[in-house]
Amino acid sequence: MGAPEKDPREEVLQAWYMDDSDEDQRLPHHKEPKEFVSLDQLAELGVLSWRLDADNYETDEELKKIRESRGYSYMDFCEVSPEKLPNYEEKIKSFFEEHLHTDEEIRYAVAGSGYFDVRDRNEKWIRVWVKKGGMIVLPAGIYHRFTLDSDNYIKAMRLFIGDPIWTPFNRPHDDLPARKEYLKNFVEKEVGDRAVDAAA
């Protein structure tokens, strides 16, 4: 038997559990020993991912298919770096505040890289490193935050269904329908499934 085939997404997307250190948010914050999380485990939390051709995003058929099948009608770009983003210090602090959105957050790194941190079912932080060519979809209602890595630069395509609403709701906002829906679909469902398995 040969080794299992490597998921091509792992070249542009990696995830791991974070340590509890307060050091610079742009450091990897690996636990000791490192504790990686598979992209399939992320999908169980509703976090979807793709590897795309970032050098040819204007003509990429796969991106076109994803946009059509998921209804992403709106698209723009956001460059995050000390030179490119006005009020950089203030913005990067606000991106790193734990928050949720009432719609999906779709980000596609066409250059550079950054970290999207999401909460698992036990409220632990998982750090998702999105590099050039990686696209990530965070479901509506998941608590998350964003920071650059130590390269200090990402150019991300932002996609959206309909007119964009980028409103962050800083934690706690557990009363929002999007949060309740997220818990029902991805957190309580799993707990319920486990209970059934235990009884079998």
C-alpha positions, 0 to 999 in steps of 0.5 A, a space after each residue: 500500500 502506498 502512502 495516502 494521497 496528499 490533499 492538494 489544498 494542504 499546500 495552501 491551507 493548514 490548520 492547527 490548535 493554538 497555544 494560549 500565549 499572548 505573544 505577537 498575534 502574527 506568530 504561528 502559536 503552535 501548541 507543543 507538541 504541534 496539534 494539526 487539524 485536517 481540512 475535513 475536520 474544519 469542514 465538520 465545523 462548516 469551514 469550507 476550503 479550496 485550492 485555486 489558481 491565484 495567478 489566473 483568477 480572472 479566467 479560472 473556470 473552477 472559481 467561476 463554477 464555485 461562484 455560480 453554484 454558491 451564488 457569489 454575485 459580488 466580488 472585490 479585493 482587500 489588501 491588508 498591509 501597513 502600507 496599503 490599509 488606511 488606519 492599519 493598526 486600528 483595523 488589524 486590532 478590530 479584525 482580531 476581535 472575536 466576532 461573527 457575521 450574519 452571512 458567510 465570510 468568503 476570502 480567497 488569497 490571491 497574494 500573500 497570506 494570513 491567519 483566520 482563527 475559528 472556534 471548535 465545538 469546545 471553544 478552543 481556537 483553531 488557527 487556519 493559515 491561508 496562503 496564496 491560492 487558498 480560498 476559505 468560507 467561514 459559515 454565518 454565525 461562527 465566532 472567528 478573527 483574522 490577523 496577518 502572519 509575520 510577512 505582513 501582507 495579504 491580498 484577498 478577494 472578497 466574495 458575497 451573495 448579493 449586496 455586501 454587508 461586512 458588519 462584525 458582531 463582536 462576541 457575545 452575540 449568541 441571540 442572533 438567528 445566524 448564531 443559533 442556526 450555526 449551533 444547530 447545524 454544526 455544534 448540537 448536531 454533532 453532539 446529537 450524533 455522538 449520543 446516538 452512536 453511544 446508544 447503538 
